[in-house]
Amino acid sequence: MSCIQTLSGLAKDCAANMGGIVEVMIANFADVTGVTITDGVVSAVTMAADAKFGYAEYEYAKYLMDKSSEDAKEYLRRAAEHGSFQAEYAYGKMLFEEGRCDEARAYFERSATDDAWTQTRVGLLLYYQYEDYEAGKEYMNSAAEQGY
């Protein structure tokens, strides 16, 4: 069995090939986004997360949310540090809810570099929660320029 296949089809013979796990996740990004994480695919996602692949860390954090919020938070932090904009936004929300607003803002702003939906959400947060009207409008205008 080859390691070049869909995430849901990863086999245990891929376990020794961490680079292959990352290649599978990158090569099958469209497939990965549609995979529902179940116990059957957790080991593959865990291997990719342990290989420091941000999107896998984010997906694993979502899986852990109702199992261990502290572990989920740690995987969100790791995913955010490895460039997952979804994790940057989600981790920022967790920090914000804990009252760590300055730290949260840095994650919010990092998350909103390219994605119009995230730019809109961050723009609204900055405008209404942080009362930084200029920065909020900039993010919302950027999203609008992308047709969002």
Secondary structure, 3 states (H helix, E strand, C coil): CCCCCCHHHCCHHHCCCHHHHHHHHHHCHHHHHCCCCCHHHHHHHHHHHHCCCHHHHHHHHHHHCCCCHHHHHHHHHHHHHCCCHHHHHHHHHHHHHCCCHHHHHHHHHHHCCCCHHHHHHHHHHHHHHCCCHHHHHHHHHHHHHCCC
